[in-house]
Amino acid sequence: MIYKMATTIQLKKDVLESLKKLKDHPRQSYNELIQKMIRTYEDVKKRNQYDEFLHKIQQMKMRELWDNKEDEEWENA
C-alpha cells in the first residue's frame, strides 16, 4: 500500500528486528504494526490513569480508617 503522505524514519537495526518479531503475520506493514502498538499504549495509559485515581482514593480512605486515636490506644494497651 502506498501512502500519499508517507515519511521515512531511521531506526536502529535491533529496533527493526524487534518490530519484525512483533508482526502478527509476515505481510503486516510496519505502519499497521505501529498503529496497533499506539492503540495498545493509549489503552494501557488510560487504564493506568484510572488505577492511579483509585489508588489515591483508597489511600485517603485507609488513612481515615487507620490513623485514628482508637487504634493508637489499642497499640498502647
Phi and psi restraints in degrees (range 20) as a CNS / XPLOR table:
assign (resid 1 and name C) (resid 2 and name N)
       (resid 2 and name CA) (resid 2 and name C) 1.0 -103.9 20.0 2
assign (resid 2 and name N) (resid 2 and name CA)
       (resid 2 and name C) (resid 3 and name N) 1.0 129.0 20.0 2
assign (resid 2 and name C) (resid 3 and name N)
       (resid 3 and name CA) (resid 3 and name C) 1.0 -98.8 20.0 2
assign (resid 3 and name N) (resid 3 and name CA)
       (resid 3 and name C) (resid 4 and name N) 1.0 137.5 20.0 2
assign (resid 3 and name C) (resid 4 and name N)
       (resid 4 and name CA) (resid 4 and name C) 1.0 -65.0 20.0 2
assign (resid 4 and name N) (resid 4 and name CA)
       (resid 4 and name C) (resid 5 and name N) 1.0 -37.7 20.0 2
assign (resid 4 and name C) (resid 5 and name N)
       (resid 5 and name CA) (resid 5 and name C) 1.0 -113.2 20.0 2
assign (resid 5 and name N) (resid 5 and name CA)
       (resid 5 and name C) (resid 6 and name N) 1.0 48.2 20.0 2
assign (resid 5 and name C) (resid 6 and name N)
       (resid 6 and name CA) (resid 6 and name C) 1.0 -80.1 20.0 2
assign (resid 6 and name N) (resid 6 and name CA)
       (resid 6 and name C) (resid 7 and name N) 1.0 150.8 20.0 2
assign (resid 6 and name C) (resid 7 and name N)
       (resid 7 and name CA) (resid 7 and name C) 1.0 -127.9 20.0 2
assign (resid 7 and name N) (resid 7 and name CA)
       (resid 7 and name C) (resid 8 and name N) 1.0 169.1 20.0 2
assign (resid 7 and name C) (resid 8 and name N)
       (resid 8 and name CA) (resid 8 and name C) 1.0 -112.5 20.0 2
assign (resid 8 and name N) (resid 8 and name CA)
       (resid 8 and name C) (resid 9 and name N) 1.0 132.9 20.0 2
assign (resid 8 and name C) (resid 9 and name N)
       (resid 9 and name CA) (resid 9 and name C) 1.0 -121.5 20.0 2
assign (resid 9 and name N) (resid 9 and name CA)
       (resid 9 and name C) (resid 10 and name N) 1.0 151.2 20.0 2
assign (resid 9 and name C) (resid 10 and name N)
       (resid 10 and name CA) (resid 10 and name C) 1.0 -101.1 20.0 2
assign (resid 10 and name N) (resid 10 and name CA)
       (resid 10 and name C) (resid 11 and name N) 1.0 132.0 20.0 2
assign (resid 10 and name C) (resid 11 and name N)
       (resid 11 and name CA) (resid 11 and name C) 1.0 -128.0 20.0 2
assign (resid 11 and name N) (resid 11 and name CA)
       (resid 11 and name C) (resid 12 and name N) 1.0 149.0 20.0 2
assign (resid 11 and name C) (resid 12 and name N)
       (resid 12 and name CA) (resid 12 and name C) 1.0 -68.6 20.0 2
assign (resid 12 and name N) (resid 12 and name CA)
       (resid 12 and name C) (resid 13 and name N) 1.0 152.3 20.0 2
assign (resid 12 and name C) (resid 13 and name N)
       (resid 13 and name CA) (resid 13 and name C) 1.0 -60.2 20.0 2
assign (resid 13 and name N) (resid 13 and name CA)
       (resid 13 and name C) (resid 14 and name N) 1.0 -36.0 20.0 2
assign (resid 13 and name C) (resid 14 and name N)
       (resid 14 and name CA) (resid 14 and name C) 1.0 -68.3 20.0 2
assign (resid 14 and name N) (resid 14 and name CA)
       (resid 14 and name C) (resid 15 and name N) 1.0 -32.1 20.0 2
assign (resid 14 and name C) (resid 15 and name N)
       (resid 15 and name CA) (resid 15 and name C) 1.0 -68.3 20.0 2
assign (resid 15 and name N) (resid 15 and name CA)
       (resid 15 and name C) (resid 16 and name N) 1.0 -43.2 20.0 2
assign (resid 15 and name C) (resid 16 and name N)
       (resid 16 and name CA) (resid 16 and name C) 1.0 -60.8 20.0 2
assign (resid 16 and name N) (resid 16 and name CA)
       (resid 16 and name C) (resid 17 and name N) 1.0 -41.5 20.0 2
assign (resid 16 and name C) (resid 17 and name N)
       (resid 17 and name CA) (resid 17 and name C) 1.0 -64.0 20.0 2
assign (resid 17 and name N) (resid 17 and name CA)
       (resid 17 and name C) (resid 18 and name N) 1.0 -39.2 20.0 2
assign (resid 17 and name C) (resid 18 and name N)
       (resid 18 and name CA) (resid 18 and name C) 1.0 -64.3 20.0 2
assign (resid 18 and name N) (resid 18 and name CA)
       (resid 18 and name C) (resid 19 and name N) 1.0 -42.1 20.0 2
assign (resid 18 and name C) (resid 19 and name N)
       (resid 19 and name CA) (resid 19 and name C) 1.0 -62.2 20.0 2
assign (resid 19 and name N) (resid 19 and name CA)
       (resid 19 and name C) (resid 20 and name N) 1.0 -41.4 20.0 2
assign (resid 19 and name C) (resid 20 and name N)
       (resid 20 and name CA) (resid 20 and name C) 1.0 -58.5 20.0 2
assign (resid 20 and name N) (resid 20 and name CA)
       (resid 20 and name C) (resid 21 and name N) 1.0 -40.8 20.0 2
assign (resid 20 and name C) (resid 21 and name N)
       (resid 21 and name CA) (resid 21 and name C) 1.0 -69.0 20.0 2
assign (resid 21 and name N) (resid 21 and name CA)
       (resid 21 and name C) (resid 22 and name N) 1.0 -25.0 20.0 2
assign (resid 21 and name C) (resid 22 and name N)
       (resid 22 and name CA) (resid 22 and name C) 1.0 -85.5 20.0 2
assign (resid 22 and name N) (resid 22 and name CA)
       (resid 22 and name C) (resid 23 and name N) 1.0 -9.8 20.0 2
assign (resid 22 and name C) (resid 23 and name N)
       (resid 23 and name CA) (resid 23 and name C) 1.0 -60.4 20.0 2
assign (resid 23 and name N) (resid 23 and name CA)
       (resid 23 and name C) (resid 24 and name N) 1.0 140.7 20.0 2
assign (resid 23 and name C) (resid 24 and name N)
       (resid 24 and name CA) (resid 24 and name C) 1.0 -73.3 20.0 2
assign (resid 24 and name N) (resid 24 and name CA)
       (resid 24 and name C) (resid 25 and name N) 1.0 -30.9 20.0 2
assign (resid 24 and name C) (resid 25 and name N)
       (resid 25 and name CA) (resid 25 and name C) 1.0 -151.5 20.0 2
assign (resid 25 and name N) (resid 25 and name CA)
       (resid 25 and name C) (resid 26 and name N) 1.0 155.2 20.0 2
assign (resid 25 and name C) (resid 26 and name N)
       (resid 26 and name CA) (resid 26 and name C) 1.0 -58.2 20.0 2
assign (resid 26 and name N) (resid 26 and name CA)
       (resid 26 and name C) (resid 27 and name N) 1.0 -30.0 20.0 2
assign (resid 26 and name C) (resid 27 and name N)
       (resid 27 and name CA) (resid 27 and name C) 1.0 -89.5 20.0 2
assign (resid 27 and name N) (resid 27 and name CA)
       (resid 27 and name C) (resid 28 and name N) 1.0 0.0 20.0 2
assign (resid 27 and name C) (resid 28 and name N)
       (resid 28 and name CA) (resid 28 and name C) 1.0 -65.0 20.0 2
assign (resid 28 and name N) (resid 28 and name CA)
       (resid 28 and name C) (resid 29 and name N) 1.0 132.3 20.0 2
assign (resid 28 and name C) (resid 29 and name N)
       (resid 29 and name CA) (resid 29 and name C) 1.0 -78.3 20.0 2
assign (resid 29 and name N) (resid 29 and name CA)
       (resid 29 and name C) (resid 30 and name N) 1.0 157.7 20.0 2
assign (resid 29 and name C) (resid 30 and name N)
       (resid 30 and name CA) (resid 30 and name C) 1.0 -64.6 20.0 2
assign (resid 30 and name N) (resid 30 and name CA)
       (resid 30 and name C) (resid 31 and name N) 1.0 -32.6 20.0 2
assign (resid 30 and name C) (resid 31 and name N)
       (resid 31 and name CA) (resid 31 and name C) 1.0 -60.7 20.0 2
assign (resid 31 and name N) (resid 31 and name CA)
       (resid 31 and name C) (resid 32 and name N) 1.0 -47.0 20.0 2
assign (resid 31 and name C) (resid 32 and name N)
       (resid 32 and name CA) (resid 32 and name C) 1.0 -62.3 20.0 2
assign (resid 32 and name N) (resid 32 and name CA)
       (resid 32 and name C) (resid 33 and name N) 1.0 -43.1 20.0 2
assign (resid 32 and name C) (resid 33 and name N)
       (resid 33 and name CA) (resid 33 and name C) 1.0 -62.3 20.0 2
assign (resid 33 and name N) (resid 33 and name CA)
       (resid 33 and name C) (resid 34 and name N) 1.0 -45.5 20.0 2
assign (resid 33 and name C) (resid 34 and name N)
       (resid 34 and name CA) (resid 34 and name C) 1.0 -67.3 20.0 2
assign (resid 34 and name N) (resid 34 and name CA)
       (resid 34 and name C) (resid 35 and name N) 1.0 -38.0 20.0 2
assign (resid 34 and name C) (resid 35 and name N)
       (resid 35 and name CA) (resid 35 and name C) 1.0 -61.3 20.0 2
assign (resid 35 and name N) (resid 35 and name CA)
       (resid 35 and name C) (resid 36 and name N) 1.0 -41.5 20.0 2
assign (resid 35 and name C) (resid 36 and name N)
       (resid 36 and name CA) (resid 36 and name C) 1.0 -64.1 20.0 2
assign (resid 36 and name N) (resid 36 and name CA)
       (resid 36 and name C) (resid 37 and name N) 1.0 -41.1 20.0 2
assign (resid 36 and name C) (resid 37 and name N)
       (resid 37 and name CA) (resid 37 and name C) 1.0 -64.6 20.0 2
assign (resid 37 and name N) (resid 37 and name CA)
       (resid 37 and name C) (resid 38 and name N) 1.0 -38.7 20.0 2
assign (resid 37 and name C) (resid 38 and name N)
       (resid 38 and name CA) (resid 38 and name C) 1.0 -63.7 20.0 2
assign (resid 38 and name N) (resid 38 and name CA)
       (resid 38 and name C) (resid 39 and name N) 1.0 -46.7 20.0 2
assign (resid 38 and name C) (resid 39 and name N)
       (resid 39 and name CA) (resid 39 and name C) 1.0 -60.3 20.0 2
assign (resid 39 and name N) (resid 39 and name CA)
       (resid 39 and name C) (resid 40 and name N) 1.0 -42.5 20.0 2
assign (resid 39 and name C) (resid 40 and name N)
       (resid 40 and name CA) (resid 40 and name C) 1.0 -62.4 20.0 2
assign (resid 40 and name N) (resid 40 and name CA)
       (resid 40 and name C) (resid 41 and name N) 1.0 -45.3 20.0 2
assign (resid 40 and name C) (resid 41 and name N)
       (resid 41 and name CA) (resid 41 and name C) 1.0 -60.9 20.0 2
assign (resid 41 and name N) (resid 41 and name CA)
       (resid 41 and name C) (resid 42 and name N) 1.0 -44.1 20.0 2
assign (resid 41 and name C) (resid 42 and name N)
       (resid 42 and name CA) (resid 42 and name C) 1.0 -63.5 20.0 2
assign (resid 42 and name N) (resid 42 and name CA)
       (resid 42 and name C) (resid 43 and name N) 1.0 -40.0 20.0 2
assign (resid 42 and name C) (resid 43 and name N)
       (resid 43 and name CA) (resid 43 and name C) 1.0 -62.7 20.0 2
assign (resid 43 and name N) (resid 43 and name CA)
       (resid 43 and name C) (resid 44 and name N) 1.0 -45.1 20.0 2
assign (resid 43 and name C) (resid 44 and name N)
       (resid 44 and name CA) (resid 44 and name C) 1.0 -64.1 20.0 2
assign (resid 44 and name N) (resid 44 and name CA)
       (resid 44 and name C) (resid 45 and name N) 1.0 -41.7 20.0 2
assign (resid 44 and name C) (resid 45 and name N)
       (resid 45 and name CA) (resid 45 and name C) 1.0 -61.8 20.0 2
assign (resid 45 and name N) (resid 45 and name CA)
       (resid 45 and name C) (resid 46 and name N) 1.0 -44.0 20.0 2
assign (resid 45 and name C) (resid 46 and name N)
       (resid 46 and name CA) (resid 46 and name C) 1.0 -61.4 20.0 2
assign (resid 46 and name N) (resid 46 and name CA)
       (resid 46 and name C) (resid 47 and name N) 1.0 -44.3 20.0 2
assign (resid 46 and name C) (resid 47 and name N)
       (resid 47 and name CA) (resid 47 and name C) 1.0 -63.2 20.0 2
assign (resid 47 and name N) (resid 47 and name CA)
       (resid 47 and name C) (resid 48 and name N) 1.0 -41.6 20.0 2
assign (resid 47 and name C) (resid 48 and name N)
       (resid 48 and name CA) (resid 48 and name C) 1.0 -65.1 20.0 2
assign (resid 48 and name N) (resid 48 and name CA)
       (resid 48 and name C) (resid 49 and name N) 1.0 -38.3 20.0 2
assign (resid 48 and name C) (resid 49 and name N)
       (resid 49 and name CA) (resid 49 and name C) 1.0 -62.3 20.0 2
assign (resid 49 and name N) (resid 49 and name CA)
       (resid 49 and name C) (resid 50 and name N) 1.0 -41.3 20.0 2
assign (resid 49 and name C) (resid 50 and name N)
       (resid 50 and name CA) (resid 50 and name C) 1.0 -65.1 20.0 2
assign (resid 50 and name N) (resid 50 and name CA)
       (resid 50 and name C) (resid 51 and name N) 1.0 -44.0 20.0 2
assign (resid 50 and name C) (resid 51 and name N)
       (resid 51 and name CA) (resid 51 and name C) 1.0 -62.0 20.0 2
assign (resid 51 and name N) (resid 51 and name CA)
       (resid 51 and name C) (resid 52 and name N) 1.0 -41.5 20.0 2
assign (resid 51 and name C) (resid 52 and name N)
       (resid 52 and name CA) (resid 52 and name C) 1.0 -63.6 20.0 2
assign (resid 52 and name N) (resid 52 and name CA)
       (resid 52 and name C) (resid 53 and name N) 1.0 -40.4 20.0 2
assign (resid 52 and name C) (resid 53 and name N)
       (resid 53 and name CA) (resid 53 and name C) 1.0 -60.6 20.0 2
assign (resid 53 and name N) (resid 53 and name CA)
       (resid 53 and name C) (resid 54 and name N) 1.0 -47.4 20.0 2
assign (resid 53 and name C) (resid 54 and name N)
       (resid 54 and name CA) (resid 54 and name C) 1.0 -62.8 20.0 2
assign (resid 54 and name N) (resid 54 and name CA)
       (resid 54 and name C) (resid 55 and name N) 1.0 -40.0 20.0 2
assign (resid 54 and name C) (resid 55 and name N)
       (resid 55 and name CA) (resid 55 and name C) 1.0 -61.6 20.0 2
assign (resid 55 and name N) (resid 55 and name CA)
       (resid 55 and name C) (resid 56 and name N) 1.0 -42.6 20.0 2
assign (resid 55 and name C) (resid 56 and name N)
       (resid 56 and name CA) (resid 56 and name C) 1.0 -64.0 20.0 2
assign (resid 56 and name N) (resid 56 and name CA)
       (resid 56 and name C) (resid 57 and name N) 1.0 -41.7 20.0 2
assign (resid 56 and name C) (resid 57 and name N)
       (resid 57 and name CA) (resid 57 and name C) 1.0 -63.6 20.0 2
assign (resid 57 and name N) (resid 57 and name CA)
       (resid 57 and name C) (resid 58 and name N) 1.0 -42.9 20.0 2
assign (resid 57 and name C) (resid 58 and name N)
       (resid 58 and name CA) (resid 58 and name C) 1.0 -64.0 20.0 2
assign (resid 58 and name N) (resid 58 and name CA)
       (resid 58 and name C) (resid 59 and name N) 1.0 -39.3 20.0 2
assign (resid 58 and name C) (resid 59 and name N)
       (resid 59 and name CA) (resid 59 and name C) 1.0 -59.6 20.0 2
assign (resid 59 and name N) (resid 59 and name CA)
       (resid 59 and name C) (resid 60 and name N) 1.0 -44.9 20.0 2
assign (resid 59 and name C) (resid 60 and name N)
       (resid 60 and name CA) (resid 60 and name C) 1.0 -62.1 20.0 2
assign (resid 60 and name N) (resid 60 and name CA)
       (resid 60 and name C) (resid 61 and name N) 1.0 -43.3 20.0 2
assign (resid 60 and name C) (resid 61 and name N)
       (resid 61 and name CA) (resid 61 and name C) 1.0 -67.1 20.0 2
assign (resid 61 and name N) (resid 61 and name CA)
       (resid 61 and name C) (resid 62 and name N) 1.0 -39.6 20.0 2
assign (resid 61 and name C) (resid 62 and name N)
       (resid 62 and name CA) (resid 62 and name C) 1.0 -64.5 20.0 2
assign (resid 62 and name N) (resid 62 and name CA)
       (resid 62 and name C) (resid 63 and name N) 1.0 -40.5 20.0 2
assign (resid 62 and name C) (resid 63 and name N)
       (resid 63 and name CA) (resid 63 and name C) 1.0 -59.9 20.0 2
assign (resid 63 and name N) (resid 63 and name CA)
       (resid 63 and name C) (resid 64 and name N) 1.0 -43.0 20.0 2
assign (resid 63 and name C) (resid 64 and name N)
       (resid 64 and name CA) (resid 64 and name C) 1.0 -61.7 20.0 2
assign (resid 64 and name N) (resid 64 and name CA)
       (resid 64 and name C) (resid 65 and name N) 1.0 -40.0 20.0 2
assign (resid 64 and name C) (resid 65 and name N)
       (resid 65 and name CA) (resid 65 and name C) 1.0 -76.3 20.0 2
assign (resid 65 and name N) (resid 65 and name CA)
       (resid 65 and name C) (resid 66 and name N) 1.0 -37.5 20.0 2
assign (resid 65 and name C) (resid 66 and name N)
       (resid 66 and name CA) (resid 66 and name C) 1.0 -100.0 20.0 2
assign (resid 66 and name N) (resid 66 and name CA)
       (resid 66 and name C) (resid 67 and name N) 1.0 -27.7 20.0 2
assign (resid 66 and name C) (resid 67 and name N)
       (resid 67 and name CA) (resid 67 and name C) 1.0 -91.5 20.0 2
assign (resid 67 and name N) (resid 67 and name CA)
       (resid 67 and name C) (resid 68 and name N) 1.0 76.3 20.0 2
assign (resid 67 and name C) (resid 68 and name N)
       (resid 68 and name CA) (resid 68 and name C) 1.0 -141.7 20.0 2
assign (resid 68 and name N) (resid 68 and name CA)
       (resid 68 and name C) (resid 69 and name N) 1.0 161.8 20.0 2
assign (resid 68 and name C) (resid 69 and name N)
       (resid 69 and name CA) (resid 69 and name C) 1.0 -67.4 20.0 2
assign (resid 69 and name N) (resid 69 and name CA)
       (resid 69 and name C) (resid 70 and name N) 1.0 -31.8 20.0 2
assign (resid 69 and name C) (resid 70 and name N)
       (resid 70 and name CA) (resid 70 and name C) 1.0 -60.8 20.0 2
assign (resid 70 and name N) (resid 70 and name CA)
       (resid 70 and name C) (resid 71 and name N) 1.0 -42.6 20.0 2
assign (resid 70 and name C) (resid 71 and name N)
       (resid 71 and name CA) (resid 71 and name C) 1.0 -66.7 20.0 2
assign (resid 71 and name N) (resid 71 and name CA)
       (resid 71 and name C) (resid 72 and name N) 1.0 -39.3 20.0 2
assign (resid 71 and name C) (resid 72 and name N)
       (resid 72 and name CA) (resid 72 and name C) 1.0 -63.3 20.0 2
assign (resid 72 and name N) (resid 72 and name CA)
       (resid 72 and name C) (resid 73 and name N) 1.0 -36.7 20.0 2
assign (resid 72 and name C) (resid 73 and name N)
       (resid 73 and name CA) (resid 73 and name C) 1.0 -65.9 20.0 2
assign (resid 73 and name N) (resid 73 and name CA)
       (resid 73 and name C) (resid 74 and name N) 1.0 -38.2 20.0 2
assign (resid 73 and name C) (resid 74 and name N)
       (resid 74 and name CA) (resid 74 and name C) 1.0 -66.9 20.0 2
assign (resid 74 and name N) (resid 74 and name CA)
       (resid 74 and name C) (resid 75 and name N) 1.0 -35.7 20.0 2
assign (resid 74 and name C) (resid 75 and name N)
       (resid 75 and name CA) (resid 75 and name C) 1.0 -65.3 20.0 2
assign (resid 75 and name N) (resid 75 and name CA)
       (resid 75 and name C) (resid 76 and name N) 1.0 -31.6 20.0 2
assign (resid 75 and name C) (resid 76 and name N)
       (resid 76 and name CA) (resid 76 and name C) 1.0 -93.2 20.0 2
assign (resid 76 and name N) (resid 76 and name CA)
       (resid 76 and name C) (resid 77 and name N) 1.0 0.4 20.0 2
